[in-house]
Amino acid sequence: MNFSIEDYYADLIDGNVLLAYKGSINTELINNVLDTIESKLQDFNEPSKVRKKVYNVLVESLQNLFHHIDDLPDEYKDDFESRFGILVVSKEGNKYRISTGNFIRNDKIAYLKEKIDQINSSNREELKEMYKFILNHQKLSEKGGGGLGLVDIARKTGNKLKYTFVPFDDEYSFYNLDVFVDEVIEKKNS
């Protein structure tokens, strides 16, 4: 299968895009993205609960992307800086979609797929227990939170994590994660 970053990126930025970025993922970028999205959500007059949820899920998504990027395949090393990733934040109907993408070594796919499938098959209470278990029993990895990020994203959104792995070559695939945050927050009766 022929994978093209340009085609993939063009498909993602179709629609009502608040922010689209492809390039090196670094701390300065993360801070700029968070400031930009916070400002745009305020411009849209989103309720504070919606702004907070989108912001918090975006933080987790960016940290996940930042900490788990693999090297680029040789074919792209001259075209892009290291730590290459894609981020698109868009609005689709009554949801915000946060899409992240990066190259991943093929030998990591089975583990990640199993992890996401386990998260997606868990209900809210099971996710809460999984989160507590990881906090109390897992060692923190050299890259961060020992697997808390995806669990936390699923807990905060209440939605399934959508993912794809597009084969690139014998060593790499391109991993895409779409996270949906509902715009409508249930109102509590006073």
Secondary structure by P-SEA (a helix, b strand, c coil): ccccaaaaaaaaacccccccccccccaaaaaaaaaaaaaaaaaacccaaaaaaaaaaaaaaaaaaaacccccccccccccccccbbbbbbbcccbbbbbbbbbbbccaaaaaaaaaaaaaaccaaaaaaaaaaaaccccccccccccaaaaaaaaaacbbbbbbbbbccccbbbbbbbbbbbcccccccc
